Amino acid sequence: ILAVYKGDARDWERVGEWVERIGWPAFFEKTGLPFTKFHVSDWKGTRHQLNSSAYIRF
C-alpha cells in the first residue's frame, strides 16, 4: 500500500485523502488487494452498539 501511495499520491496528500481522490475501486486495483464482501461496511447498528461517547469507562 505504501509503495503505491508513494508513487501515486501528491506531495501534500495523506493516505485517506489519496484514497478519496482516486476512489475505492482504483485503490484495490492499484494495490492488488482482493476486494471481498467483508470490506463493505453496511452495518447500521454501529452507533447504538458501540461506545459512541467520549466518556472513558474502566
For each residue, the residues with C-beta under 8 A, 3 or more apart:
1: 4 5 15 31 33
2: 5 6
3: 6 7
4: 1 7 8 30 31
5: 1 2 8 9 15 18
6: 2 3 9
7: 3 4
8: 4 5 18 22 30
9: 5 6 13 15 18
10: 13 18
11:
12:
13: 9 10 17 18 21
14: 17 18
15: 1 5 9 18 19
16: 19 20
17: 13 14 20 21
18: 5 8 9 10 13 14 15 21 22
19: 15 16 22 23 24 27
20: 16 17 23
21: 13 17 18
22: 8 18 19 26 27 30
23: 19 20 26 27
24: 19 27 28
25: 28 29 35
26: 22 23 29 30
27: 19 22 23 24 30 31 33
28: 24 25 31 33 34 35
29: 25 26 32
30: 4 8 22 26 27
31: 1 4 27 28
32: 29
33: 1 27 28
34: 28
35: 25 28 39
36: 39
37: 40
38:
39: 35 36
40: 37
41:
42:
43: 46
44:
45: 48 49
46: 43 49 50
47: 50 52
48: 45
49: 45 46
50: 46 47
51: 57
52: 47
53:
54:
55:
56:
57: 51
58:
